[in-house]
């Protein structure tokens, strides 16, 4: 049996509000050589209303290794995202 056995369970879970800014930005970091790494924005995370967790929304999932880093959005990144 799956986690969702009826529609009431699905109604209780709420997706993040689209207008609410994310608390964290998700990046994939690929190491290329000794002193090079490439950071690619791959998603974002929002706090739950009860403060007991985060919802992570990934726009893509890295398949070649590397690591996922969550960072607080910078003002410059927020301005770029709004354009």
Order of alpha helices (4+ residues) and beta strands (2+ residues): alpha-beta-beta-beta-beta-alpha
